[in-house]
Amino acid sequence: MRPSVQQLKQWFSNPAPMSDLREQIRTAPMTPPMLEVIRVMVPDVHHIPLLTYHLYREFEHTGSRPEFQDPYFLRRAMLTRALVEYIMGDQSMLRPIENLLWAICEETSWVVPAHEEQGPNYWDIEPPILRTEPLGAHTSLTREPDSIDLFAAETGAVVAETAYLLKNDLTPEVVQRVKQELERHIFKPYLANARKHWWFKGALNWNGVVNGSVGLTFLRMVDDPQTLAEAFALVLEGFETYIATGFEADGGSIEGVGYWNYGLMFYVTVAELLRELTAGELDLLATERMKDIAYYPVGMALQPPQYLNFGDTPETVNIAAGIAQKLAERTGVHELRALVGSLPKPDEHSYSVAKLPIMLRQLVWWDGKEYDPPPLRDYVLPTVGVVKMVGKVAQKSVVLAVTVGHNDGHHSHVDVGSFVYHIAGESLIPDAGRGKYSKAYFRQTRYDNIFTNAYSHNIPRIGGHMEQPGREFGGSRRFYGTILEHGEDKGWKFVTLDFHTAYDLPELTLARRTVSLDPQTGVAIIQDQFDFAADPLPIEEVFVTWHDVSVQTPDTVLIRGEKSTISVCADGANFQVEYLEKASRENERRGVLKRISTLITGTTFTLVITPES
């Protein structure tokens, strides 16, 4: 049960002593090595990139995000580096810190262009009707802030935590400016409109990120117990829904490991601050539910940082080390610690460093040790609809996995019944992954992209028809699959599913797939059976790969990875290979996705995958 406003006010009126985060950063053993990484990722803190009007409007005109978002996040990453440098003793960093704070306060809107239209009441219409008329005068750039998105919320937390840590060092007018802009961009809109925002009680990562970031901002910059109590009555209301509905009954996430990681970052951060402030009386992480949620990435692991990646989540996910370590400590799911190991490698973007509060917890919560990876094990999520089966051949680990959920929900793809074959660290038959994030990708045209629709997934096309998506923005579960049975039979691990309900084909009365793995040899068998109300429709069976593929005979192809080769065979098949060069290039994917297909005669099909010695 959530605490009342009165109970919250009592806690905020008489808070328990809080730890000294600044001193923790200064003395943490991981600060010096992490600072070296941050310096490589953010080499300059003095030349603040411009954020012009036309950069903001680039997304409106072309649908492209990076033109504005890259410099936007770089500003925040620069602030992270400057703050850590200052705490570690470089007094010259105070000037760039103040300049960066001022520059961020000068930004007209903290909401990024891609989220500009997602304000209060945005999703009340079914389905959402997006503006098609040219921009008028009354926009987010001209009216007082009334909307909070992911990154406006994060920005509030970034400047609030900086001002909190340096409150005695910053020039008073800089602190005052920070307070003024937080009032405009965060405090007033949240207290007035939080419940009107679609994300407030949303079953997705936005809930955890926005409510968590806003909660952190209030904690750092507001002293009045009544205001804090009113704010946290809202934060905890949103949080309650996030944990109850943002994860399925089995603890899994239909958004995937990447969004599990993102959604929990600020939730865990705020949960620990509240536990400290209330001397343990309010402990959001001390539940059995959190144990199931914490185990999810362990179960989805292939060879960390590789994870099963159904939907928009990428296969490679760098889980926030400090958050994972704290969650492992608090829930007892100690395998989480092994999912993060060596220092992160500098990536192409500074987005991760831009999350200043999370980077600070990476310094103070992560011990930097490399733990033995948890053994690969079978994993079943009956509600999410994922079954993972593990085997081994010639000292190479093999994973065969299938998704059996639904074609709806946040970040979902059209992929019911699709499977992944992974051997020795390579997904030779993969989930193809997500497309390029753009305006079209998150509008009604989302499922025109082959990376989200069924065309790039390992599922059949029936009578020329692909599986169907649900509503454009999730929630109805109209097209779905059902796990009928899973277990072992004569030494083989298997799962049987029905997925005819993923097609909008009344004449299709049965589409049954059995996915089996011999754990001793790594051989996998995919068996499909179809029934129709009248004459059978033509069926095209499909699987994809990013790796080199060669047709050996009409019914056999070889897929060669860097470490392993597999033979894929189907009696009576006539395999054709389509190179999806244009789609791969337009979606900024490295390499070319190959789609391997065959038309079948009859209503049954058997595919055999064999590792080559």
N, C-alpha and C positions, 0 to 999 in steps of 0.2 A: 504494500500500500504506500502511495506517495505521501510524504510529509505534508502537513497543512502549511498555509502561509504563516500562521502563527508559530508553528514549530520551527520553520525556516528562519523566521525573524529572531527567535531566541538564539539559534545557533549563530546567526550573523551578528547579533548583539554581543555575544560572549564567545568569540572564536577561540579555539585552541591554538597554541603557538604553531606557526608555520615554519617550515624549513627554509633555510637561506639558499635560494636557487643560485644566486650569483656566486656565493662561496662554493657551492657544489660544482658549478661549472669550472671555477678557477682551479679546483683541486682534483677534478675527475681525471683518472688516468687516460681516458679516451679523448680528452680535449685536444692535446697536442697532435696526435696522429690524425684526428678528424679535421682539425684546422688545416693541416697540410693538404688534405683532399679538397676542402672548401676553397683554399687559395688557388688550386688548379682550376676548379670549376668556375670561380669568380675572381679573375685576376685583377680586376680594377674596381675600386669603390668610389672613385672621384668623378668620373665622367658619367653623369646620370643621363640615361637615354631619354629622348623626347617621346611624349605621348601626344600626338597631334590629333586634331579633329578628323582629318582624313584617314589616319591610321584606325581610329575608332570606327569609322564608317566603312572601312574596307570589307568587313564581314557582311554588312548590309548589301553591298554591291556585288561581291564575288562569292560570298559564303566561306571565305578563307579565314582561319583563326590566327595563324602565327604572326601576321604583320603587327597586330596589336598585342597579342598575348606574350610574345617573346620579350619585348622591352618591359612590359608590365611586370612579369615575373622576375626579370633580371633586377629591377629596382629593389624588390623585396629580398632577393638573394644577396644583393650587395649590402643591404642592411644587416642581414644575418652575419655575414663575414665581419663587417665593421664592428658589430656588437661583441662578437666573440673575441676579436682582436683587442678591443678596448678592455674587456673583462680580464684578459690575460696580460694586461699591462701596457698596451700601446696607447698612450694618452692622446696621440695625434689623431686617433680615430673619432674623437668626439665631434670634430667639425663635420666630417662626412656623415656621421650618424644624424646630426641635426639637419643637415642639408637633405638627406634622404627622407627623414620624417616630414620635413616641410614639403618636399616634392610630392610625397604621397598624399599629404593633406590638401595639396593644391589640385589633385585630380578631381575633375568634375563629378565623375561617377566611379565608384569602386566595383560596380557590376560590370563584368566583361561583356562585350557586344553579343557574344553567342547566347547569353542568358538575359539579354535586355528585356525581352517581352514576357519573362516568366515571373511577373509580379503577383500581387494579391489577386485572388479569384481567377488566376490564369486558366486553371484546368476545371473550372466549374462547367464549362460547355462540353457536351459529349457528342462527337469527339471535339477536341480543341480546334477552334477556327483561328487561323493565323492571319495577321494583318497582311493584306496584299496591296494596299494603297501606298503611294509614296509617303515618306516621312513628312509629318507636318511640323508645327512649331512646338507642340506639347509632347516632348519626349523625355526620356530619362536624363538627357543632357541639359534640359532647360527647366524642369520642375524640381522641387525639393525631393530629396531621396525618399522613396516610399517602398522600395523593394530591396531585398537582401538575397544575393545568390551565394553560391559556394565561396567565391573568391572575395566578395565584399566582406563576408563573415570572417574569412581567413585574414584579410587585411586588417580588420578591426583587432583581431587577436595579435597580429604581428606588431602593430604600433602600440597596442596596450601593454603587451609584455615588455617591449623595449622601454617605454616610459616608466613602467613599474620598476624595472631593474636599475634604471639610471635616474630615478626621480630626484636624487640629491645632486646630480651632476649636470643635468640638462639646464639650459637657459630657461627661466620661468615662462617666457612667452612661447617657447616651443612646446612646453608641457601644456600650457593653456590652449594652444592651437590644436594639439592632439585631442584634448578633452572636448573642445568645441566640435571637431569633425566626427569624433566618436558619437557625440550626442546626435548629430545630424544623420550620419550614415547608418548607425547601428542602434543606439538606445531608443530613440523615438520611434523609428519604424518597427522595431521588434516589439516594444511594449504596446504599440497601437495596432499592429497588423499581423503579428506572428501567426495567429490562428487562421488568418485568411490566406496565408501562403500554402500552396499545394504541398511543399516539402515538410511543413510543420509536423504533421503526423504521417508522413510518407513512409512506405515500406521499402526504403532504399537508402543508399549511402548519404544522400543529401541531408537526411534527417540528422544523422550522427554528426556530420561535418558542420552544418550550419548551427544547429542548436548547441553543439559542443563549443564551436569557436565563439559564438555569442556569449555563452556562459563563462568562458575563460576571460573574455573582454570585460564583462561585468565584474568578475572577481578581482581583476587587476586594477580597475579604474573607478569603481564606485564604493563609497564608504557607508552610505546610508542603509541601515538594516532593512527598512521597509521596502526600499526600491530593490535591493538584492533579493528579498523574499518574494516580491511580486515577479521579478525576472525569473528566478529559479523555479517558481511554481510552473511557469511556462516551459522552461528548459527540461525539467523532469517529466512533464507531461509528454513532450515530444520524445524524450529518451525512452520512456516506458513503451511507447508504440514502436520505436525503432527496434528494441530488443525483442518485442513480442511478434512483430510482423516483418521486420527487415531481414529476418532469418527464418527459415522454415522450422517446422516442429522438430526436425532431426538435427538442427543446429547449422545446417548448410545455408548457402547463399545462392540464389539464382543469378546474382550479379557476378559471381566468380571471385577468385582469390584476390585479384587486383582491387576490386571494390570492397571486399571484406577488409583489406588492409586500410584503404582510404577512409571508409566509414567509421572505423573504430579508433582512428588516431586521436581525434579530439575527445571522443567519448571516454577513452581510458585516461587521457590527460586530466579532464575535468573530474572524473570519478575519483582519482587519487587526491586531487586537491580538496574535494568535498570530504573524503574520508579523513584527511589530515585536519581540516578545519573543524569537523564535528567530533574529533577524537574517536573515530571509528563507529560512531552511532549511525551514520549514513554511509553505507558501503555498497556501491552499485555492482562491484565485481564479485561479491561473495555469494554467488548463487550457482546452483547446479546447471542452470541454463547457460551461464557464461562458460562453463567447462565444455559443453557441447559445441558452443560457438568457437571457442578457442581451438578446439581440435580440428576444425574444418580444414585449414590449410595443410595440416599434417596428413590428413587423409587424402587430400587432393595432390600431394606431392608426387612428382616423378623423380627428378634428380635436382633438388633445389639449387638454383632459383627457378627451376622449371616445374610447372604445375599443369594439371589438366585445365584446359582453357576454353570450355564451351561458352559461347556468347562473346561479349566484347572484351573480356579480360584477356590480356596477352599471355602467351605461354611462359615468358620470363617475367617474374615479378620480384622486385627487391623489397621484401617486407621491411617495414620500419623497425630497425633493430631494437631501439629503446622500448618502443611500444610492445614488441613481441616479448622481450625479456620481462617486462613488468607484468604482462598478461600471464606469462608462464609462471612467474613467481606467485601471483595472486590466485590463479585457478588450479595450480598443480599440474598443468599440462606442460611438463618440462621439455617434451619433444620440440616445442616451439622454439626453444633456444638454438636448436641445431639448424633451423631454417635460415638463420643469418650467421655468417661466419666471418670472412675476412673483411677488411675495409672496403667500402663501396668503391667501384671504379668510376672516375669522372665520366658523366654521360654527356650527350650532345647539348642538353638543355640544363638550365639551372633551376628547373621547376621544383625539384625536391628540396633544394637549399632555401627556396623562397618560403617554405613552411617553417618559419623561425621557431615557433613553440615546439614543433616536433623535432627539429634539429637539436634544440637545447636538451630535450629529453633523450635524444640519441647519445649525447655526451654524458649525461649523468646517470642514465638507467642501464646502459649497455656496458657489459664487462669486457667486450672485445674478444672473448675467448671463442675458439672453434670447438664445437662439440661434435661428437660422432653423430653422423646423420641417423635419424630413426630408420629402422629397417622398413623397406617397402612392404606394405601389407594390404590385403584386400580391404575394400571400403565400400559400404553401401549406404546411400542416402535415399531412403524410400520416398520421402516427400519431395525433395528436389528432383529425384529421379536420376541418380548417377550410380552406376555400378562399376567398380574398379577391381580387376582381377590381376594377380601378380604371379609370375613364374620366372624361370631362369633357364638359360641354355649356355653351355660353355662359359660359365662365370659371367655371363651377360644377363642383366635384369631385363625382364620383359613385362610390359604392362599392356593389358587390353582393357579398354574402358568404353562405356556406352552411355549416352544421355537419353533419358526416357521421360523427360518432364513435359513441358508445354512450350508452344511457340508464341508466348506472350510474356509480358513482364519487362521490367527495366533492363536494358542492355541484352535482351534475348535475341538469338538468331533462330532461323527456321531450320531446326536440326533434330527433331524427334527421331530417335533410332540411330543417329549418327554415331560412329565408333572411332576410336583412336588406337593405333598399334604403335607402341613405343619400345625401342630396344636399345640398350647401352647408351642412353642419353639422347637418342634421336627419335623423333616422331616421324617414322617413315611413311605412315598413313596418318596424317594429323587432322586436327581441327584447323581449318585454314586461317582462323583468327579474324580480327576485326578489320573494317575498312577505315578509310581516312575520315577523321572527325571533321565535319563541315556543317554548313547550314542544312544542306540536303539530307545529311546522314541522320539528323534528329528532327526531321519533318515527315510529312506523310509519304515522301519519296524514299524513306529509309530502306524499304525492302525492294527497291529497284536495284540496289547495290548487290552484286553477286556474293559479296562476303557476308551479307546478312541473310540473303534469301537462300533457298535450298540448293541453288545451282552449284555452289562450291562445297557442299557437304556430302558426306558419305551415305547417301540415302537415295532410293530409287525415284524415278519420274514415271508416272503411271498415266497412260493415255495422253501423253504430252503435258500432263499437269504436275506441278510441283506441290509439295506440302505448302500450307497456307499460314501466313502470320495472323495474329489476332488483331485487336484494335491497335491503332498506330502507336499508342503510348502506354500500353500495358494494362493488365488487370482482369481480362475476361476469361482467360484460359479456355478459349473456344476450341482450339486445335491442340491436341495433347496425345500422349502415349501412356500406356499402363504396363507396369511390371507384373507379369503373370506368375513368374517363378524364378528363383535363383538359388544356387547352391552347388553341389558336386554330384557327378554321376559317373561311376566307373573311373574315377581319378581325374576327370575333366571338370573344370569350373565352368559354370554357364549361367546365362540369364536369358529368359524368354520374355518377349514383350509384344504387345499388340499396338500397332500405330496406324491403323486405318483411319482412326479419328483425327489424324493430323492432316488429312486430305479433305478437300471439299468435293467429294465424289460419292454421291449416294449409291452408285452402282458398285462401289468397292465395299464388300462386306467383311473382308478379312485381310489384314496385312500383318503377318506374324514373323518376327525375326528372332532367331536364337543365335546368340553370340557365345562361342565356347573357346576355352583356352586349355591346352595341355601344359600344366605348369612344369613338367619335366623336360619337354622338348621346345617349348615356345611356339608350337604350332597353334594357329587360330583358325576357326571355322565360322563363317557367317552363313546361316541358312535362312532363306526367305520363303514364305508360302503366302499365296494370294488366292482369294475367292471373290467371285463377282456375282451379282444378281442376275446378269444375263451373259452375253458373250464376253470372254476375257478381253481386256484392253491391252495394247502393247505396253511392255515394261522395259525401261532403260535402267540398268543397274550402274551405280557410279561410286568411285572413290577417287581421292585426290592426293597429291604429294607435291612438296617443294623440291624434292630430290631428283637426281637423274633417273630417268625411266627409259627402258628399252623393251620393245615387244619382241619376245623370243619366238613365239608361235602365236597363231591367232588367239589361243586360249590361255597364254601365259605371258606375264610381264615380269621383269626384274626391276626392283627399286634399289638403288645403291646410295647409301649414306657414306659418311666419312669413316664410320666404324663397323658398319654392318650392311649386309645385303639381304633382301627378302625376295622370295619368289611368290607371286600371286597368281593363282590358277583357278579357272572355272571351266568345267567340262562344257563344251558346246559354245563357249564364248567367242566373240570376234572383237577383241579389244581395240578401241580407237583412242588415241591420245590427242587432246586439245590443249594447246598452249595458251593460257589466258594472259597474254602479254599486255594487252591494253588495260585490262582491269587491274592487273598487278601494278602497272606503272601509275595509273590514275589514283590508286589508293596508297601510293608511296610505300609499296612493299618491296623488300629486298628479295631479288630472285623472281622467278616466274612460276606461278601455280600451274600444275598440270592436272587436267581433269581426264580420268581414264573411265571409259564407259563401254557398255555392250548392250545391245538389244537381246532379249531372251525370248525363247519360244516356250510356251506353256506357262505354268503358274508357280513353278518352283525354281530356286536358284541356290547354288552352293559355291561359296568362295573359300579357297584354302590359302592361308598365308603361312609360308614356311621359311624360317631363318636358314640362310645358306651357311654351310660350314666353312 
